[in-house]
Amino acid sequence: MGMVGSITVEEIETQSLSVEVEDYYYAATGTECVAYLEVRNLTNVSLNVIASRSPNQVSEQNWMCVGLNCYIPSVDVTNAFNIPANSSVDDFAGHVMTMPEESDLIINYCFSVENNPSDSVCVDVKYTSSSAVMNIDNQTIHSSSYIQIQ
């Protein structure tokens, strides 16, 4: 009464891209908020990459730029841009042209290898004009504590 079985080994695809993103990007109400993202090619070959954003999260104030090429809010996918092997580009920027009062906007950006949408990485970028964020970051401690050494 022996048991018979089989093991199937499947190749696991590795991710070709990574993206560096901050916890949030702050701008005062009524001013422009810009998020600069660093997109890294993790492979040993040069890659053509496209960026996209979720259309349901885009306001009429949200632009995205790669270098000098900027895309209006109604365009959700960029032209391909090249990232050399094992290097990164830091010229992708998401812009909210005028931050609403006391608001948080979250835009999802995805970066994928051209002609291979399954090889992608997506990030949520938080734009904020919340004064609570600035109050936490800029608090000053007005009391002092001393340690007496004897």
C-alpha positions in Angstrom: 0.0 0.0 0.0 2.4 2.6 -1.2 1.6 6.2 -2.0 2.4 7.7 -5.3 2.7 11.5 -5.8 4.3 14.1 -8.0 6.0 17.4 -7.4 5.6 20.2 -9.9 8.2 23.0 -9.8 7.2 26.2 -11.4 9.5 29.1 -12.2 8.7 32.2 -10.1 9.0 35.4 -12.0 11.0 38.1 -10.2 9.9 41.6 -10.2 11.8 43.9 -12.6 10.9 47.2 -11.0 10.7 48.9 -7.6 9.5 52.4 -6.6 10.6 54.6 -3.7 7.7 56.6 -2.2 7.4 58.8 0.9 4.6 58.3 3.5 3.0 61.5 2.3 3.6 64.7 0.3 2.4 67.9 1.9 1.5 71.3 0.4 -0.5 74.1 1.9 -4.1 74.7 0.8 -4.3 76.3 -2.6 -0.7 75.4 -3.6 0.8 72.8 -5.8 1.8 69.5 -4.3 4.5 67.4 -6.1 5.5 63.8 -5.4 8.8 62.8 -7.0 9.2 59.0 -7.3 12.3 57.0 -7.9 11.7 54.1 -10.2 14.4 51.4 -10.2 15.2 48.7 -12.8 16.2 45.6 -10.8 17.4 43.7 -13.9 20.6 43.4 -15.9 18.9 44.7 -19.1 17.6 48.1 -20.1 13.8 48.3 -19.8 11.2 50.4 -21.4 8.6 51.3 -18.7 5.2 52.9 -18.8 3.4 54.6 -15.9 -0.3 54.7 -15.4 -2.7 56.0 -12.8 -6.1 54.8 -11.7 -8.6 56.9 -13.6 -11.3 56.8 -10.8 -8.9 58.5 -8.4 -7.7 61.3 -10.6 -9.0 64.8 -10.1 -8.9 67.5 -12.7 -6.0 68.9 -10.8 -3.7 65.8 -11.1 -1.0 65.8 -13.8 1.9 63.3 -14.1 5.2 64.0 -15.7 8.2 62.0 -16.9 11.1 64.4 -17.4 9.7 67.2 -19.5 6.7 65.2 -20.8 3.6 66.0 -18.8 0.2 64.3 -19.1 -3.0 66.0 -18.6 -5.6 64.5 -16.2 -7.5 62.8 -19.0 -4.5 60.8 -20.1 -3.9 57.8 -17.8 -0.9 56.2 -19.4 2.5 57.7 -20.2 4.6 57.0 -23.3 7.4 54.5 -22.6 10.6 55.8 -20.9 13.9 53.9 -20.6 15.5 52.8 -17.5 19.1 51.4 -18.0 20.0 48.1 -16.4 20.5 48.1 -12.6 19.8 51.8 -12.3 17.0 54.2 -11.5 15.3 57.4 -12.7 13.9 60.0 -10.4 12.2 62.2 -13.0 8.7 60.8 -12.5 6.5 63.4 -10.7 2.8 63.4 -9.8 1.3 66.8 -9.4 -1.8 68.1 -7.7 -2.0 71.6 -9.1 -4.1 73.1 -6.3 -4.5 71.3 -3.0 -8.0 71.4 -1.6 -8.5 72.7 1.9 -7.7 70.2 4.7 -7.7 67.2 2.3 -6.0 64.0 1.6 -5.8 62.7 -2.0 -4.6 59.2 -2.7 -3.5 58.4 -6.3 -2.4 54.9 -7.3 0.4 54.9 -9.8 1.6 51.7 -11.5 4.8 51.2 -13.4 5.1 48.3 -15.8 7.5 46.9 -18.3 6.3 47.9 -21.8 4.4 45.0 -23.4 4.4 43.0 -20.1 1.7 44.5 -17.8 2.1 41.6 -15.4 5.6 42.7 -14.6 4.6 45.8 -12.6 4.7 47.6 -9.3 2.0 49.9 -8.0 2.1 52.5 -5.2 -0.4 54.7 -3.4 0.8 58.3 -3.2 -0.8 60.4 -0.5 -1.0 64.1 -1.1 -2.2 66.1 1.9 -3.0 69.7 2.9 -3.9 68.6 6.4 -2.7 71.0 9.1 -2.7 68.0 11.5 0.2 66.5 9.6 2.2 69.7 9.8 1.3 70.2 13.5 2.7 66.7 14.3 5.9 67.2 12.2 6.6 70.7 13.5 5.8 70.3 17.2 8.3 71.8 19.5 9.0 70.4 22.9 8.9 73.3 25.4 9.9 71.3 28.5 13.4 70.1 29.3 14.5 67.2 31.4 17.8 67.0 33.1 19.7 64.0 34.4 21.7 64.8 37.5 25.0 63.0 37.6 26.6 62.5 41.0 
